[in-house]
Amino acid sequence: MHKTASGAVEKMNFYQVTNISNSLNILKKKGFIIIGFDGNSNLDIYQKKYLFFEKKIAFMFGSEESGLRELTKKNSDYILKIPIKNIESLNVSNAVTSVMTFYNYLISFKESKKLGE
């Protein structure tokens, strides 16, 4: 899939890990904030958009049926939802696309304000 995919896959870092909980703790020690996504959260990405300006962020997305595991939620710094109307949930690829588009918009907006545009 990677070879046929178009877009930013060559610009992203992917890591395969055996223990997500341990990996999250390592990321935290390296200064990352961990943002998990769950449709049942009381907080949405608009309410916490300032988090997207952090230098080091690790986004966590759960499986399409069961979402994030409880231990992953516990080890996340924030659990946010993507606000959508009239739809129960998004599949993982759509959730990632939504979050990355929102992230890119916020960063681009912030940079354009610095340039005075």
Order of alpha helices (4+ residues) and beta strands (2+ residues): alpha-beta-beta-alpha-beta-alpha
